[in-house]
Amino acid sequence: MSVQSYVDDWTRWAPGAGPAWLAGTRRSAIDRFAAAGFPTPRLEDWHFTSVSPIAERAFSPMDGPASGVAPDDLAPYEFGGGEHGDWTQLVFVNGRYSAALSSHGSLPHGAEVASLDTVLTDDGGAARALAERHLGTIAQTADHAFTALNTAFVGLGALVYLPADTEVARPIHLLFVTDSAADGGVTHPRTLVVLDRFARATLVESYVSLSDATYLTNAVTEIALADGASLTHIRVQRESERGYHIGTSQARQARDSRYVSFSFVAGAALSRQNIYTSLDGAGAEATLNGLYMADGTQHVDHQTRIEHIAPNCASHEVYKGILDGESHGVFNGKVYVRPEAQKTDGKQTNNNLLLSAGARIDTKPQLEIFADDVKCTHGATVGRLDESALFYLKSRGIATREARTLLTYAFAADVLEGIESDAVRDGLEGLARERFLDVPQLAAP
């Protein structure tokens, strides 16, 4: 029933929804979604995740942003950006761009950071030509129902573009906010990131909620990295724990490019992160790391795919999960090496910490190798707190509760230390401390 409701919503919305060149892409995408419907656990990639809480109800498109969100409401989510720094920060409320809440820091000549709806209505603009060339060419809709649904409604979101040989000194922050007006609604944010030759940037995407509303966020990010380009991409999901979040990031990497992805997940009743990249050019490198923390009855799923297409490429992947209560974590990571991708160096690790008897994890790291000159490893661990380390701390006079908290935080902090931006790293470490019983800030040595 809800599949048809989305098709009906699209039919009412589509006739006046943007440039003519997008019409065919949108039509093809809604047809794919209508034919496929929502994924079910019968599909291998969704074997451990049921989206029935989403599929069994109809979420309606939101009319626009609420008027009650003030700059002070955003302060806890800004990582030093917005009015408190010189970051470029675009703010979207209930899916819609808010110019009043956004701020633009220093950008190199020719760079573009803009709302996608503004770009698509700019006849003859260079940014619109860029969108026409790349939008919908990287994120695949075949066999990806949520990506198809996002593509059918594509129009709201952001464009980030850096010309050749430029660098943005401060991170670019895209802040997607929902409030109580989002209850029962759905947003389909689309972000397009294009970096020309040897351009460098750090992009932070944050998805946060100011209320405990029930809603669906279905976000897609497409990333095109030219020769030698470098992108650090940090994705933070702090949605309402009654909300649902499906996020897909898909990158295409040219020769000697570098893509560093970090996924931080702490919110939503049910969340799924799809993180895909293809190393199309020789010498390309990908690093995919992440930390997910769940409690209560939360369900958090990460699906990653690194496709080695060209020779002499490297990929490194470390995901850590901390699960408490009756929560359920899923990790399914795949490294795929084509026959021509000789000299591949691939490493994949998933480590999980279970804090309660009711918490559980399904983990499946995978290697599919069709080349004969490679170095590839993969592995996963599932365990509880180290009793020896716990005993050691207690023997030094630390109470059991504090000792457990310190060990849990140390497990999380290990993967967070790799984040290069001091502001983002400190912010996420603070969130991890808050999550685990307010671990005190340790004094520097």
C-alpha positions as CSV (number, residue, x, y, z in Angstrom):
1,M,0.0,0.0,0.0
2,S,2.7,2.5,0.9
3,V,4.6,1.8,-2.4
4,Q,1.5,3.1,-4.3
5,S,1.2,6.1,-2.0
6,Y,4.8,7.2,-2.9
7,V,3.9,6.7,-6.6
8,D,0.8,8.8,-6.2
9,D,2.7,11.5,-4.4
10,W,5.3,11.6,-7.2
11,T,2.5,11.8,-9.8
12,R,1.1,14.9,-8.1
13,W,4.5,16.5,-7.6
14,A,6.4,15.7,-10.8
15,P,4.8,17.9,-13.5
16,G,6.2,21.1,-12.2
17,A,9.3,19.8,-10.5
18,G,12.4,21.2,-12.1
19,P,14.4,21.2,-15.4
20,A,13.3,19.1,-18.4
21,W,16.6,17.1,-18.5
22,L,15.7,15.6,-15.1
23,A,12.3,14.4,-16.1
24,G,13.4,11.2,-17.7
25,T,15.7,10.3,-14.8
26,R,12.9,10.8,-12.3
27,R,10.4,8.8,-14.4
28,S,12.8,5.9,-14.8
29,A,13.5,5.9,-11.0
30,I,9.9,5.9,-9.9
31,D,9.2,3.1,-12.3
32,R,12.0,1.1,-10.8
33,F,10.8,1.7,-7.3
34,A,7.2,0.8,-8.2
35,A,8.4,-2.4,-9.9
36,A,10.8,-3.5,-7.1
37,G,8.9,-2.3,-4.0
38,F,10.7,-2.1,-0.7
39,P,13.5,-4.6,0.0
40,T,12.7,-7.7,2.1
41,P,14.9,-10.0,4.2
42,R,14.7,-12.5,1.3
43,L,17.3,-10.3,-0.5
44,E,20.9,-11.2,0.6
45,D,21.9,-7.6,1.3
46,W,18.9,-7.1,3.5
47,H,18.8,-10.6,5.1
48,F,19.3,-9.2,8.7
49,T,17.3,-6.0,8.3
50,S,13.5,-5.7,7.9
51,V,12.2,-2.4,6.7
52,S,8.6,-3.3,7.5
53,P,8.3,-0.4,10.0
54,I,8.9,1.9,7.0
55,A,7.0,-0.2,4.3
56,E,3.9,-0.6,6.4
57,R,3.1,3.0,6.7
58,A,3.0,6.0,4.3
59,F,5.3,8.9,5.0
60,S,4.1,12.1,3.3
61,P,6.3,14.7,1.6
62,M,6.9,17.7,3.8
63,D,5.5,21.1,2.7
64,G,8.5,23.1,3.9
65,P,10.6,24.1,7.0
66,A,9.1,25.0,10.3
67,S,9.5,28.7,11.2
68,G,10.5,28.1,14.8
69,V,14.1,26.9,14.4
70,A,16.5,29.5,15.7
71,P,20.3,29.7,15.4
72,D,20.7,28.8,19.1
73,D,18.9,25.5,18.5
74,L,21.7,24.5,16.1
75,A,24.6,25.2,18.4
76,P,24.9,21.7,19.8
77,Y,25.3,20.3,16.3
78,E,27.7,22.7,14.6
79,F,31.2,21.4,15.4
80,G,32.5,24.9,15.4
81,G,30.8,26.0,12.2
82,G,27.9,28.4,11.6
83,E,28.0,31.6,13.6
84,H,30.7,30.2,15.9
85,G,33.4,29.8,13.2
86,D,34.4,30.4,9.6
87,W,33.0,27.2,8.2
88,T,30.7,27.1,5.3
89,Q,27.5,25.7,6.7
90,L,24.3,25.0,4.8
91,V,21.3,24.3,7.0
92,F,18.2,22.4,5.8
93,V,15.1,22.3,8.0
94,N,12.6,19.4,7.2
95,G,14.4,19.0,3.9
96,R,14.3,22.7,2.8
97,Y,17.3,25.0,2.6
98,S,17.3,27.8,5.1
99,A,19.3,30.8,4.0
100,A,18.7,32.6,7.2
101,L,20.3,29.8,9.3
102,S,23.2,29.1,6.8
103,S,26.6,30.8,6.6
104,H,29.3,31.0,4.0
105,G,33.0,31.0,5.0
106,S,36.0,31.5,2.8
107,L,35.9,29.5,-0.4
108,P,38.5,29.4,-3.2
109,H,37.7,31.2,-6.5
110,G,35.4,29.1,-8.6
111,A,34.2,26.9,-5.8
112,E,30.5,26.3,-5.3
113,V,28.6,25.3,-2.2
114,A,24.9,25.8,-2.8
115,S,21.4,24.3,-2.3
116,L,20.5,22.0,-5.1
117,D,17.1,23.5,-5.7
118,T,18.8,26.9,-6.3
119,V,21.2,25.3,-8.7
120,L,18.5,23.5,-10.7
121,T,16.6,26.7,-11.3
122,D,19.6,28.7,-12.4
123,D,19.2,28.7,-16.2
124,G,22.5,28.7,-18.0
125,G,24.5,28.6,-14.7
126,A,27.8,26.7,-14.6
127,A,26.7,24.9,-11.4
128,R,23.5,23.7,-13.2
129,A,25.6,22.4,-16.1
130,L,27.7,20.5,-13.5
131,A,24.6,19.0,-12.0
132,E,23.3,18.0,-15.4
133,R,26.6,16.2,-16.1
134,H,26.9,14.3,-12.9
135,L,23.5,14.0,-11.1
136,G,22.2,10.5,-11.1
137,T,25.2,9.0,-12.9
138,I,27.0,7.6,-9.8
139,A,24.4,6.4,-7.3
140,Q,22.8,3.3,-8.8
141,T,19.0,2.8,-8.8
142,A,19.0,-0.8,-10.1
143,D,18.4,-3.2,-7.2
144,H,18.5,-0.2,-4.8
145,A,14.9,0.7,-4.0
146,F,15.6,3.6,-1.6
147,T,18.1,5.2,-4.0
148,A,15.5,4.9,-6.8
149,L,12.9,6.6,-4.5
150,N,15.3,9.4,-3.7
151,T,16.2,9.8,-7.4
152,A,12.5,10.0,-8.3
153,F,12.1,12.9,-5.9
154,V,15.5,14.5,-6.5
155,G,15.6,18.3,-6.2
156,L,16.4,19.2,-2.6
157,G,19.8,19.0,-1.1
158,A,23.2,20.4,-1.8
159,L,25.9,20.8,-4.5
160,V,29.6,21.0,-3.5
161,Y,32.1,21.7,-6.2
162,L,35.9,22.5,-6.1
163,P,37.8,23.4,-9.2
164,A,41.3,22.0,-10.0
165,D,44.2,22.6,-7.6
166,T,42.1,24.2,-4.9
167,E,41.7,23.4,-1.2
168,V,39.1,24.4,1.4
169,A,40.9,25.0,4.7
170,R,37.9,24.5,6.9
171,P,35.3,21.7,6.7
172,I,32.1,22.2,4.8
173,H,29.1,21.3,6.9
174,L,25.7,20.3,5.6
175,L,23.3,20.2,8.5
176,F,20.0,18.5,7.9
177,V,17.6,19.2,10.7
178,T,14.1,17.9,11.5
179,D,11.7,19.2,14.2
180,S,8.3,18.3,15.5
181,A,6.7,19.4,12.2
182,A,8.4,16.5,10.5
183,D,6.1,13.9,12.3
184,G,4.8,11.5,9.7
185,G,6.9,13.1,6.9
186,V,9.7,12.0,4.6
187,T,12.6,13.9,3.1
188,H,14.8,12.8,0.2
189,P,18.0,14.9,0.5
190,R,20.4,14.6,-2.4
191,T,24.0,15.8,-2.2
192,L,26.3,16.0,-5.2
193,V,30.1,16.4,-4.6
194,V,32.5,17.0,-7.5
195,L,36.2,17.6,-6.9
196,D,38.3,18.4,-10.0
197,R,42.0,17.4,-10.3
198,F,44.0,17.7,-7.1
199,A,41.3,19.5,-5.2
200,R,41.0,18.8,-1.5
201,A,38.1,19.2,1.0
202,T,36.5,17.9,4.1
203,L,32.8,17.5,4.1
204,V,30.6,16.8,7.1
205,E,27.0,15.7,6.7
206,S,24.9,15.8,9.9
207,Y,21.4,14.5,10.2
208,V,19.9,15.6,13.5
209,S,16.5,16.0,15.2
210,L,15.2,18.6,17.6
211,S,12.2,16.5,18.6
212,D,11.2,12.9,19.1
213,A,9.0,12.9,15.9
214,T,8.5,9.8,13.8
215,Y,9.6,10.4,10.2
216,L,11.8,9.0,7.4
217,T,15.0,10.4,6.1
218,N,16.1,8.9,2.8
219,A,19.4,10.5,1.8
220,V,21.7,9.9,-1.1
221,T,25.2,11.4,-1.7
222,E,27.0,11.1,-5.0
223,I,30.8,11.8,-5.1
224,A,33.0,12.3,-8.2
225,L,36.7,12.5,-7.5
226,A,39.0,13.4,-10.4
227,D,42.7,12.5,-10.7
228,G,44.5,13.3,-7.5
229,A,41.5,14.7,-5.7
230,S,41.1,14.1,-2.0
231,L,37.9,14.1,0.0
232,T,37.4,13.4,3.7
233,H,33.7,12.7,4.1
234,I,32.2,12.5,7.7
235,R,28.6,11.4,8.0
236,V,26.9,11.9,11.4
237,Q,23.5,10.4,12.1
238,R,21.8,11.6,15.3
239,E,18.2,11.3,14.3
240,S,15.2,11.0,16.6
241,E,15.1,7.5,18.2
242,R,11.6,7.2,16.8
243,G,12.7,8.1,13.3
244,Y,14.0,6.1,10.4
245,H,17.1,6.8,8.4
246,I,18.3,5.3,5.1
247,G,21.5,6.8,3.9
248,T,23.5,6.0,0.8
249,S,26.9,7.4,-0.2
250,Q,28.5,6.3,-3.5
251,A,31.8,7.5,-4.8
252,R,33.7,7.2,-8.1
253,Q,37.4,7.6,-7.8
254,A,39.8,8.4,-10.6
255,R,43.6,7.9,-10.8
256,D,45.5,8.7,-7.5
257,S,42.4,10.0,-5.8
258,R,41.8,9.6,-2.1
259,Y,38.5,9.0,-0.4
260,V,38.3,8.9,3.4
261,S,34.8,8.1,4.8
262,F,33.8,8.0,8.5
263,S,30.3,7.0,9.5
264,F,29.1,7.9,13.0
265,V,25.7,6.5,14.0
266,A,23.9,7.0,17.3
267,G,20.3,7.8,16.4
268,A,17.1,6.5,14.8
269,A,14.9,3.5,15.6
270,L,16.1,1.8,12.4
271,S,19.0,3.0,10.3
272,R,20.8,1.7,7.3
273,Q,24.1,3.2,5.9
274,N,25.1,2.1,2.4
275,I,28.7,3.2,1.7
276,Y,30.1,2.3,-1.7
277,T,33.1,3.3,-3.7
278,S,34.7,2.2,-6.9
279,L,38.5,2.7,-7.5
280,D,38.4,3.3,-11.2
281,G,41.9,4.7,-11.7
282,A,45.3,3.3,-10.8
283,G,46.8,4.4,-7.5
284,A,43.4,5.4,-6.0
285,E,43.0,4.8,-2.3
286,A,39.9,4.4,-0.1
287,T,39.6,4.4,3.7
288,L,36.2,3.5,5.2
289,N,35.9,3.7,8.9
290,G,32.9,4.0,11.3
291,L,31.5,3.8,14.8
292,Y,27.9,2.8,15.6
293,M,26.4,2.9,19.0
294,A,22.9,1.4,19.8
295,D,20.8,0.9,22.9
296,G,17.2,0.0,23.7
297,T,15.6,-1.6,20.7
298,Q,17.6,0.3,18.1
299,H,18.6,-1.4,14.8
300,V,21.6,-0.2,13.0
301,D,22.9,-1.6,9.7
302,H,26.1,-0.8,7.7
303,Q,26.5,-2.1,4.2
304,T,29.8,-1.3,2.5
305,R,31.3,-2.2,-0.9
306,I,34.7,-1.3,-2.2
307,E,35.2,-2.2,-5.8
308,H,38.8,-2.5,-7.0
309,I,38.7,-1.9,-10.8
310,A,42.2,-0.5,-11.6
311,P,45.6,-1.9,-10.5
312,N,47.8,-0.6,-7.6
313,C,44.9,0.6,-5.5
314,A,44.6,0.3,-1.7
315,S,41.6,0.1,0.6
316,H,41.4,0.0,4.4
317,E,38.3,-0.4,6.4
318,V,37.6,-0.5,10.2
319,Y,34.1,-0.4,11.7
320,K,33.4,-0.7,15.4
321,G,30.1,-1.3,17.1
322,I,28.9,-0.9,20.7
323,L,25.6,-2.5,21.4
324,D,23.5,-2.4,24.6
325,G,20.0,-3.2,25.7
326,E,18.1,-5.2,23.1
327,S,19.7,-3.5,20.2
328,H,20.7,-5.2,17.0
329,G,23.7,-4.3,14.8
330,V,24.4,-5.5,11.3
331,F,27.7,-5.2,9.3
332,N,28.0,-6.5,5.8
333,G,31.2,-5.4,4.1
334,K,32.4,-6.5,0.7
335,V,35.7,-5.9,-1.0
336,Y,35.4,-6.9,-4.7
337,V,38.6,-7.2,-6.8
338,R,38.3,-7.4,-10.6
339,P,40.8,-9.5,-12.7
340,E,42.5,-6.4,-14.0
341,A,43.0,-5.0,-10.4
342,Q,46.4,-6.5,-9.8
343,K,48.6,-5.3,-6.9
344,T,45.5,-4.6,-4.8
345,D,46.0,-4.0,-1.1
346,G,42.8,-4.4,0.8
347,K,42.2,-4.8,4.6
348,Q,38.8,-5.0,6.3
349,T,38.0,-5.3,10.0
350,N,34.7,-5.2,12.0
351,N,35.0,-5.2,15.8
352,N,31.9,-5.3,18.1
353,L,31.4,-4.9,21.8
354,L,28.2,-6.3,23.4
355,L,27.3,-4.6,26.7
356,S,24.2,-6.7,27.6
357,A,22.9,-10.2,27.2
358,G,20.1,-9.0,24.9
359,A,22.3,-7.1,22.4
360,R,23.3,-8.9,19.2
361,I,25.3,-8.4,16.0
362,D,25.3,-10.1,12.6
363,T,28.6,-9.4,10.9
364,K,29.7,-10.7,7.5
365,P,33.0,-9.3,6.1
366,Q,33.5,-10.6,2.5
367,L,36.3,-10.8,-0.1
368,E,35.6,-11.6,-3.7
369,I,38.9,-11.7,-5.5
370,F,39.4,-12.4,-9.2
371,A,43.0,-11.2,-9.5
372,D,46.1,-13.3,-8.5
373,D,48.6,-10.7,-7.3
374,V,46.9,-9.1,-4.3
375,K,47.2,-8.7,-0.5
376,C,43.8,-8.8,1.1
377,T,42.7,-9.7,4.6
378,H,39.4,-9.5,6.4
379,G,38.1,-10.4,9.9
380,A,35.5,-9.7,12.6
381,T,35.3,-9.9,16.3
382,V,32.4,-10.0,18.8
383,G,32.9,-9.9,22.5
384,R,32.3,-8.3,25.9
385,L,34.4,-6.1,28.0
386,D,37.8,-7.5,28.9
387,E,37.5,-9.0,32.4
388,S,41.3,-8.7,33.0
389,A,41.3,-5.0,32.1
390,L,38.1,-4.5,34.2
391,F,39.8,-6.2,37.2
392,Y,42.9,-4.1,36.7
393,L,41.0,-0.8,36.9
394,K,39.0,-2.0,39.9
395,S,42.2,-3.0,41.7
396,R,43.3,0.6,41.3
397,G,40.3,1.9,43.2
398,I,38.0,2.7,40.2
399,A,34.4,1.7,40.8
400,T,32.9,-1.0,38.6
401,R,30.5,1.4,36.8
402,E,33.3,3.9,36.0
403,A,35.7,1.1,35.0
404,R,33.1,-0.3,32.5
405,T,32.5,3.1,31.2
406,L,36.1,3.9,30.7
407,L,36.8,0.7,28.8
408,T,33.8,1.2,26.6
409,Y,34.8,4.7,25.7
410,A,38.4,3.6,25.0
411,F,37.0,1.0,22.5
412,A,35.1,3.8,20.8
413,A,37.9,6.4,20.9
414,D,40.3,4.2,19.2
415,V,38.6,4.6,15.8
416,L,37.7,8.2,16.4
417,E,41.3,9.2,16.7
418,G,41.8,8.8,13.0
419,I,39.6,11.8,12.2
420,E,41.9,14.6,11.0
421,S,39.6,17.6,11.8
422,D,40.2,18.6,15.5
423,A,36.8,20.2,15.8
424,V,34.9,17.2,14.4
425,R,37.0,14.6,16.3
426,D,36.6,16.4,19.6
427,G,32.8,16.8,19.0
428,L,32.3,13.1,18.2
429,E,34.5,12.1,21.2
430,G,32.2,14.3,23.3
431,L,29.1,12.5,21.9
432,A,30.7,9.1,22.7
433,R,31.4,10.2,26.3
434,E,27.8,11.4,26.7
435,R,26.5,8.2,25.3
436,F,28.3,6.1,27.8
437,L,27.4,7.6,31.2
438,D,29.2,10.9,30.8
439,V,32.8,9.7,30.8
440,P,34.9,12.5,32.3
441,Q,37.4,14.3,30.0
442,L,40.8,12.8,30.7
443,A,43.6,15.3,31.4
444,A,46.3,15.5,28.8
445,P,49.6,13.9,29.8
